[in-house]
Amino acid sequence: MPVSTLRVIVLEDHSFQRAIAVSMLQQLGCTEVFQAADGAQALAVLDEVGPVDIALCDLRMDGMDGLEFLQAVGHSGQVGSVIISSSLSADLRRTVRQIISLLNLELLGDIGKPLPYEALERLLKKHCAVPRIATPPEPPEIFPDETQVREALAAHELCAFFQPKFILETGEITGVEVLARWRHASGKVLSPACFLPVLERDGLLDELLSQQLHQGLALQQQLRALGHDLNFAFNLHAGQLSNGTLASQIRSLLSEYGARGSSLTFELTESGLLQAPETSLECLYRLRMMGCRLSIDDFGSGFSSLQRLLQLPFNEIKLDAGFVQALTQEPRCHAVVSSTLALGEALGMAVVVEGIETDEQRQHLLNMGCTQGQGYWYARPMSSGDLLRWLEGGQQRSQRA
């Protein structure tokens, strides 16, 4: 799509700055540029001229402000993408960006004020570079009922997938996280959101964990025979820690598959640990005594308690992916990541950063002193067969090293 075909509306209550923005867009090749002094006027313009590709939008205006305008056009199809140009503080603009994503609008960029010509040019080219081809409708989602979930668990259709963890600098794989997926009869692979709530409500998480441990330890044993000594991480719900036999069951499985306790990590989300009862603490203690590693998952996504972090015997922190996705744009996210890395070092805990999707993020984390990560940049979750082929081929690692 050439820039000349873009339809752009400028929302700016300051007449001089509005004139500059319109002039810049015309210099950059846009032939259809509309303008409005506030949101109400912009809605009237859209009713007259029809949908636009981009809204270049200030946020603080008399009358209907920029946020009210975006809420009015959200989900309407009248605006394709949004560029924020505002002098509001970074934390307020961050909140608006989150609201925009919930309104089914594409945020093209946040370029502040005064409006920078080069940044505006880059965003217009970015918009034009993305193919705007209508995609076929997605097949209807599958919403299994409780009976179907129970039957799937009994039939061992809830299988283990594996996502590698890696060293950021070298690309060397250090372990895998074991994730639950459902190979549905429709041919789809369903995410845990379709079945975990049912299993949790019906007290079936222990059965799922047992199946995943068997699948994971069997694959781990196979990989050891091939020369790949990898740590396998399993997700635990805090409620499962009250099972007085959990530690002994894991000990028996380690013996059955000839595995060491240190070859396993158990990941628990921080939110469920704030009020861990005595039985839970004993289970964590026994897992650590067996050599297993304990990791606080999605760290920073709940209401972190540093006191609990000191009380519980964890030796790994997994930082929530949300901080990484905004790392290069958000000073606060940068501060959280940096502080967590320092906290981990001070407490003698490893820090694994989740959600690394681009090489820019990886390089930025490396510069901050991060060593371990996980995310789509390196590898997506895969079946056991795909993981074996991936490891034996070595192609992913050699490309990333």
ROMI-676298 format. One line per field, with one value per residue (C-alpha): residue number from 1; x, y, z; residue in three letters. Coordinates in steps of 0.2 Angstrom, whole numbers, padded with zeros to 4 digits. Each point is the difference from the previous one (the first is absolute). Layout:
! ROMI-676298
num <- c(NUM  ...)
px <- c(X  ...)
py <- c(Y  ...)
pz <- c(Z  ...)
residu <- c(ALA  ...)
This chain:
! ROMI-676298
num <- c(1  2  3  4  5  6  7  8  9  10  11  12  13  14  15  16  17  18  19  20  21  22  23  24  25  26  27  28  29  30  31  32  33  34  35  36  37  38  39  40  41  42  43  44  45  46  47  48  49  50  51  52  53  54  55  56  57  58  59  60  61  62  63  64  65  66  67  68  69  70  71  72  73  74  75  76  77  78  79  80  81  82  83  84  85  86  87  88  89  90  91  92  93  94  95  96  97  98  99  100  101  102  103  104  105  106  107  108  109  110  111  112  113  114  115  116  117  118  119  120  121  122  123  124  125  126  127  128  129  130  131  132  133  134  135  136  137  138  139  140  141  142  143  144  145  146  147  148  149  150  151  152  153  154  155  156  157  158  159  160  161  162  163  164  165  166  167  168  169  170  171  172  173  174  175  176  177  178  179  180  181  182  183  184  185  186  187  188  189  190  191  192  193  194  195  196  197  198  199  200  201  202  203  204  205  206  207  208  209  210  211  212  213  214  215  216  217  218  219  220  221  222  223  224  225  226  227  228  229  230  231  232  233  234  235  236  237  238  239  240  241  242  243  244  245  246  247  248  249  250  251  252  253  254  255  256  257  258  259  260  261  262  263  264  265  266  267  268  269  270  271  272  273  274  275  276  277  278  279  280  281  282  283  284  285  286  287  288  289  290  291  292  293  294  295  296  297  298  299  300  301  302  303  304  305  306  307  308  309  310  311  312  313  314  315  316  317  318  319  320  321  322  323  324  325  326  327  328  329  330  331  332  333  334  335  336  337  338  339  340  341  342  343  344  345  346  347  348  349  350  351  352  353  354  355  356  357  358  359  360  361  362  363  364  365  366  367  368  369  370  371  372  373  374  375  376  377  378  379  380  381  382  383  384  385  386  387  388  389  390  391  392  393  394  395  396  397  398  399  400  401)
px <- c(0000  0008  0000  -0010  -0016  0000  -0015  0005  -0009  0009  -0007  0008  -0008  0015  -0002  0018  0005  -0014  0005  0018  -0006  -0011  0015  0012  -0013  -0002  0019  0002  -0012  -0018  -0013  -0015  0003  -0014  0000  -0010  0002  -0007  -0008  -0018  0006  0010  -0015  -0010  0014  0000  -0019  0003  0015  0000  0013  0018  0016  0008  -0005  0015  -0007  0004  -0008  -0003  -0012  -0015  -0017  0001  0018  0011  -0004  -0019  0001  0010  -0013  -0014  0009  0006  -0007  -0009  0012  0001  0018  0013  0016  0004  0015  0001  0008  -0002  0010  -0008  0012  0006  -0010  -0016  0004  0004  -0018  -0007  0010  -0008  -0017  0003  0004  -0016  -0010  0005  0011  0018  0012  0012  0011  0002  0011  -0003  0001  0006  -0004  0016  0001  0011  -0010  -0016  0008  0006  -0018  -0008  0012  -0003  -0019  0002  0012  -0013  -0011  -0018  -0008  -0016  0002  -0012  -0010  0007  -0009  -0011  0008  -0002  -0007  0000  -0011  0005  -0004  0011  0014  -0001  -0001  0015  0011  -0005  0004  0017  -0004  0007  0018  0016  0008  0018  0007  0019  0008  0017  0015  -0002  0018  0004  -0017  0004  -0015  -0001  -0016  -0019  -0016  -0013  -0017  -0017  -0009  -0016  0001  -0018  -0010  -0003  0019  0003  0012  -0009  0008  -0001  -0014  -0012  0003  0010  -0015  -0010  0014  0004  -0019  -0002  0017  0008  0016  0010  -0005  0005  0017  0002  -0002  0011  0014  -0001  0001  0013  0012  -0002  0006  0013  0007  0000  0009  0014  0003  0003  0012  -0012  -0001  -0014  -0010  -0018  -0012  -0018  -0014  -0007  -0016  0003  -0015  0009  0013  -0013  0001  0010  0006  0006  0018  0001  -0009  0013  0014  -0007  -0001  0018  0005  -0011  0008  0018  -0001  0008  -0010  0011  -0007  -0017  -0007  -0017  -0007  -0014  -0008  0003  -0018  -0004  0015  -0005  -0009  0008  -0005  0012  -0003  0005  0016  0004  -0002  0011  0013  0000  0001  0015  0008  -0002  0010  -0015  0001  -0015  -0004  -0012  -0009  -0008  0010  -0007  -0017  -0008  0002  0018  0004  0019  -0003  -0007  0014  0012  -0010  -0002  0014  0000  0016  -0007  -0011  -0009  -0004  -0017  0001  -0010  0015  0011  -0013  0001  0018  0007  -0015  -0004  0013  -0010  0001  0019  0001  -0010  0011  0016  -0006  -0006  0017  0009  -0012  0004  0018  -0001  -0010  0010  -0015  0001  -0011  -0009  -0008  -0016  -0008  0016  -0007  0013  0019  -0001  -0008  0014  0014  -0008  -0001  0017  0006  -0009  0009  -0014  0007  -0015  -0016  -0015  -0011  -0005  0016  0009  -0014  -0018  -0008  0002  -0005  0013  0003  0003  0012  0010  0002  0003  0014  0008  -0001  0008  -0005  -0009  0015  0012  -0010  -0002  0018)
py <- c(0000  0017  0014  0011  -0012  0002  0009  0009  0011  0012  0003  0015  0015  0012  0007  0004  -0018  -0007  0009  -0006  -0018  0002  0008  -0014  -0014  0009  0002  -0019  -0004  -0001  0007  -0002  0008  0006  0010  0003  0011  -0013  -0017  0005  0010  -0015  -0012  0012  0000  -0019  0000  0011  -0007  -0019  -0011  0005  -0010  0010  0012  0011  0004  0012  -0005  0015  0012  0011  -0008  -0018  -0005  -0013  -0015  0003  0001  -0017  -0008  0007  -0008  -0016  -0015  0011  -0003  0019  0001  -0013  0006  0013  0011  0008  0018  0007  0009  -0010  -0009  -0017  -0010  0008  -0004  -0018  -0002  0007  -0012  -0014  0007  0001  -0019  -0004  0011  -0011  0014  -0002  0011  0005  0011  0012  0014  0014  0019  0010  -0011  -0007  -0001  -0016  -0010  0004  -0005  -0016  -0004  0004  -0012  -0013  0001  -0002  -0014  -0012  -0009  0005  -0015  -0006  -0017  -0014  -0002  -0011  -0016  0000  -0002  -0016  0001  -0017  -0004  -0008  -0018  0002  0007  -0015  -0012  0008  -0002  -0018  -0003  0008  0013  0014  -0002  0009  0013  0007  0017  0003  0011  0007  0010  0018  0002  -0017  -0007  -0016  -0009  -0003  -0008  -0001  0005  -0013  0007  -0008  -0001  -0009  -0009  0001  -0012  0015  0001  0016  0001  0009  0011  -0003  0014  -0013  -0013  0006  0009  -0016  -0011  0013  0001  -0019  -0004  -0009  0011  -0014  -0013  0012  0003  -0019  -0002  0014  -0006  -0018  0008  0012  -0012  -0013  0013  0007  -0018  -0002  0017  -0005  -0016  0012  0011  0014  0003  0012  0007  -0003  0013  -0004  0012  -0003  0009  0006  -0010  -0016  0003  -0005  -0018  -0009  -0014  0012  0000  -0019  -0003  0010  -0009  -0016  0006  0006  -0017  -0009  0011  0000  0019  0012  0012  0014  -0004  0007  0017  0004  0017  0008  0017  0013  0004  -0017  0000  0016  -0010  -0017  -0011  -0011  -0016  0010  0006  -0018  -0006  0014  -0005  -0018  0004  0010  -0013  -0012  0012  0007  0018  0011  0015  0015  0001  0016  0010  0018  -0004  -0002  0009  -0005  -0002  0001  -0007  -0016  0000  -0001  -0013  -0012  -0011  0005  0001  0007  0015  0000  0018  0003  0002  0017  0009  -0006  0005  0018  0000  0012  0012  0001  0007  -0008  -0018  0003  0004  -0015  -0012  0008  -0001  -0018  -0005  0009  -0008  -0017  0003  0006  -0015  -0013  -0004  -0003  0012  -0007  0013  -0006  0007  0004  0002  0011  0001  0018  -0005  -0014  0013  0012  -0013  -0006  0018  0001  -0016  -0013  -0017  -0012  0002  -0009  0006  -0001  0008  -0016  -0014  -0002  -0015  -0016  -0018  -0013  -0006  0017  0004  -0015  0005  0018  -0005  -0013  0012  0014  0012  0012  0001  0003  0014  0009  -0002)
pz <- c(0000  -0005  0012  -0012  0002  0019  0008  0016  0012  0012  0017  0008  0009  -0002  -0017  -0004  0005  -0010  -0015  0002  0001  -0016  -0009  0005  -0006  -0017  -0002  0004  -0015  0009  -0012  0011  0017  0011  0016  0015  0016  0012  0000  -0003  -0016  -0005  0001  -0011  -0013  0000  -0002  -0015  -0009  0006  0008  0001  0001  0014  0014  0005  0017  0014  0017  0010  -0008  0005  -0004  -0005  0004  -0010  0011  -0001  -0019  0000  0011  -0012  -0016  0008  -0008  -0013  -0014  -0003  0005  -0005  0010  0013  0002  0017  0000  0018  0013  0014  0012  -0005  0013  -0006  -0018  0005  0007  -0016  -0010  0010  -0003  -0018  -0001  0008  -0012  -0015  -0007  -0006  0009  -0014  0011  0015  -0006  0012  -0003  -0009  -0015  -0007  -0019  -0001  0013  -0009  -0017  0008  0006  -0016  -0009  0013  -0003  -0018  0001  0009  -0013  0003  -0008  0007  0009  0000  0016  0013  0003  0015  0017  0009  0018  0007  0015  0016  -0006  -0015  0010  0012  -0014  -0009  0016  0002  -0018  0002  -0013  0011  -0006  0005  -0011  0003  -0002  0002  0012  -0007  0004  -0008  -0005  -0008  -0004  0009  0007  0019  0002  -0005  0008  -0001  -0006  -0001  -0017  -0006  -0016  -0004  -0012  -0011  -0004  0010  0014  0014  0013  0019  0001  -0007  0013  0015  0009  -0001  0007  0014  0005  0000  0009  -0015  -0001  0009  -0013  -0014  0009  0001  -0018  -0005  0012  -0008  -0018  0005  0009  -0013  -0013  0011  0002  -0019  -0002  0013  -0010  -0015  0010  0004  0019  0002  0015  -0002  0008  0005  0006  0017  0007  0017  0006  -0005  0013  0014  -0007  0013  -0012  -0014  0005  0002  -0017  -0008  0009  -0007  -0018  0001  0005  -0013  -0014  0007  0001  0013  0010  -0007  -0017  0004  0004  0006  -0004  0010  -0003  0014  0003  0007  0012  0011  0013  -0002  0015  0010  -0011  -0015  0008  0004  -0017  -0007  0012  -0004  -0019  0003  0011  -0014  -0011  -0010  -0005  0004  -0010  0003  -0017  -0008  0013  0001  -0007  0017  0017  0003  0018  0004  0017  -0008  -0012  0014  0010  -0014  -0006  -0019  -0010  -0016  -0006  -0016  -0005  -0008  -0019  0001  0006  -0015  -0013  0005  0005  -0013  0001  0019  0012  0014  -0008  -0002  0019  0005  -0010  0006  0018  -0002  -0007  0015  0012  -0007  0001  0018  0006  -0010  -0012  -0018  -0011  -0016  -0010  -0010  -0016  -0010  -0018  -0009  -0001  0005  0017  0002  -0003  0012  0013  -0003  0003  0016  0007  -0003  -0005  -0002  -0009  -0009  -0014  -0018  -0006  0004  -0001  0002  0010  -0009  0001  0007  -0018  -0006  0014  -0004  -0018  0005  0012  -0012  -0014  0010  -0013  0011  0012  -0013  -0008  0017  0006)
residu <- c(MET  PRO  VAL  SER  THR  LEU  ARG  VAL  ILE  VAL  LEU  GLU  ASP  HIS  SER  PHE  GLN  ARG  ALA  ILE  ALA  VAL  SER  MET  LEU  GLN  GLN  LEU  GLY  CYS  THR  GLU  VAL  PHE  GLN  ALA  ALA  ASP  GLY  ALA  GLN  ALA  LEU  ALA  VAL  LEU  ASP  GLU  VAL  GLY  PRO  VAL  ASP  ILE  ALA  LEU  CYS  ASP  LEU  ARG  MET  ASP  GLY  MET  ASP  GLY  LEU  GLU  PHE  LEU  GLN  ALA  VAL  GLY  HIS  SER  GLY  GLN  VAL  GLY  SER  VAL  ILE  ILE  SER  SER  SER  LEU  SER  ALA  ASP  LEU  ARG  ARG  THR  VAL  ARG  GLN  ILE  ILE  SER  LEU  LEU  ASN  LEU  GLU  LEU  LEU  GLY  ASP  ILE  GLY  LYS  PRO  LEU  PRO  TYR  GLU  ALA  LEU  GLU  ARG  LEU  LEU  LYS  LYS  HIS  CYS  ALA  VAL  PRO  ARG  ILE  ALA  THR  PRO  PRO  GLU  PRO  PRO  GLU  ILE  PHE  PRO  ASP  GLU  THR  GLN  VAL  ARG  GLU  ALA  LEU  ALA  ALA  HIS  GLU  LEU  CYS  ALA  PHE  PHE  GLN  PRO  LYS  PHE  ILE  LEU  GLU  THR  GLY  GLU  ILE  THR  GLY  VAL  GLU  VAL  LEU  ALA  ARG  TRP  ARG  HIS  ALA  SER  GLY  LYS  VAL  LEU  SER  PRO  ALA  CYS  PHE  LEU  PRO  VAL  LEU  GLU  ARG  ASP  GLY  LEU  LEU  ASP  GLU  LEU  LEU  SER  GLN  GLN  LEU  HIS  GLN  GLY  LEU  ALA  LEU  GLN  GLN  GLN  LEU  ARG  ALA  LEU  GLY  HIS  ASP  LEU  ASN  PHE  ALA  PHE  ASN  LEU  HIS  ALA  GLY  GLN  LEU  SER  ASN  GLY  THR  LEU  ALA  SER  GLN  ILE  ARG  SER  LEU  LEU  SER  GLU  TYR  GLY  ALA  ARG  GLY  SER  SER  LEU  THR  PHE  GLU  LEU  THR  GLU  SER  GLY  LEU  LEU  GLN  ALA  PRO  GLU  THR  SER  LEU  GLU  CYS  LEU  TYR  ARG  LEU  ARG  MET  MET  GLY  CYS  ARG  LEU  SER  ILE  ASP  ASP  PHE  GLY  SER  GLY  PHE  SER  SER  LEU  GLN  ARG  LEU  LEU  GLN  LEU  PRO  PHE  ASN  GLU  ILE  LYS  LEU  ASP  ALA  GLY  PHE  VAL  GLN  ALA  LEU  THR  GLN  GLU  PRO  ARG  CYS  HIS  ALA  VAL  VAL  SER  SER  THR  LEU  ALA  LEU  GLY  GLU  ALA  LEU  GLY  MET  ALA  VAL  VAL  VAL  GLU  GLY  ILE  GLU  THR  ASP  GLU  GLN  ARG  GLN  HIS  LEU  LEU  ASN  MET  GLY  CYS  THR  GLN  GLY  GLN  GLY  TYR  TRP  TYR  ALA  ARG  PRO  MET  SER  SER  GLY  ASP  LEU  LEU  ARG  TRP  LEU  GLU  GLY  GLY  GLN  GLN  ARG  SER  GLN  ARG  ALA)
